[in-house]
Amino acid sequence: MAETSVEKTQILQKYLELEQRGRIIAEYVWIDGTGNLRSKGRTLKKKILSIDQLPEWNFDGSSTNQAPGHDSDIYLKPVAYYPDPFRRGDNIVVLAACYNNDGTPNKFNHRHEAAKLFAAHKDAEIWFGLEQEYTLFDMYDNVYGWPKGGFPAPQGPYYCGVGAGKVYARDLIEAHYRACLYAGLELSGINAEVMPSQWEFQVGPCTGIELGDQLWMARYLLHRVAEEFGIKISFHPKPLKGDWNGAGCHTNVSTKEMRKPGGMKYIEKAIEKLSKRHAEHIKLYGSDNDMRLTGRHETASMTAFSSGVANRGSSIRIPRSVAKEGYGYFEDRRPASNIDPYLVTGIMCETVCGAIDNADMTKEFERESS
């Protein structure tokens, strides 16, 4: 008779408790050519104490939409590592950036240009906080927990809800929360969202490139935890048509000047700059975002820029507390849930802090689309 999931977990635990005899396992994680995550494990002979101790590695890019078959080697360059919440001990998960065999960044490596922007504008001390929304599906691509062949009650009781019939898969969400904290990620909170079986976690505040690194790792941990529950994670900005909220990745932004008393004038200057580059930003704010940015369901128009205090139907929202105190941060509500955070934070830095040569994030988008 086949084992239950509980029995399988008990069997696995017996092996996870075995000694590794001084060796550690490093799980290398990278972003593939379709915006999804891949990973593979490698045995190392000693505990890792710095990023410089991690070796570069490679993989078959022709199997990940990142290289042709006749020249398929893509190199993995470690950029960050974290304690592994699954294997634990001294084992680690490693975030790696992808490079071609000639040393150039792979066309889907958007981290490379973003890092240049942040280095050029390090004096701005730009902070980000991302609010990652996502939707749960079962193994048969039905929204998780919804009635078979039907729909739950209309939206209303689900946002930050409590109780059966209002909240779905809280066990998965709690497991992911603890996994992120164990890994040392700056996960600042979670909540159930407006559509049932839709959730959100928040990463940050983080400075510069660190935010993109941490969001990708938090996504990886989410997929891994959900794998154990037999649940699929969707980052599509409009996973279900009809009178249901879409999913975004609201981006909170603050520079050193904005965080000081009197910082409101710098927030207003930033919003003015953003208004002039609305089209450029939208190009980098996720695929199928037009299905979400309709002016309904707490979104702004895809084609028109707007801003306002405490207005969740605007492109840029200034929190009421920030308007009252006169300094703080602003929220860009346009990015979709499936963004590449390097592209979004990169163009935000470019627009708010000023561009530098050879680091135009709109060119990054054109390179990706070619």
GIFEN-V436834 format. One record per run of one state. SS is the DSSP state (H for helix, E for strand, L for the rest). FROM is the first residue (numbers start at 0). TO is the last residue. If there is no record, write none. Layout:
ss from to
SS FROM TO
SS FROM TO
This chain:
ss from to
L 0 3
H 4 15
L 16 22
E 23 30
L 31 35
E 36 43
L 44 49
H 50 52
L 53 55
E 56 59
H 60 62
L 63 67
H 68 70
L 71 71
E 72 82
L 83 90
E 91 98
L 99 103
E 104 104
L 105 109
H 110 119
L 120 120
H 121 123
L 124 125
E 126 136
L 137 141
E 142 142
L 143 168
H 169 181
L 182 185
E 186 191
L 192 196
E 197 206
L 207 207
H 208 228
L 229 230
E 231 233
L 234 246
E 247 253
L 254 262
H 263 275
L 276 276
H 277 282
L 283 287
H 288 290
L 291 292
E 293 293
L 294 299
E 300 300
L 301 305
E 306 308
L 309 314
E 315 317
L 318 318
H 319 324
L 325 328
E 329 331
L 332 334
E 335 335
L 336 339
H 340 352
L 353 359
H 360 368
L 369 369
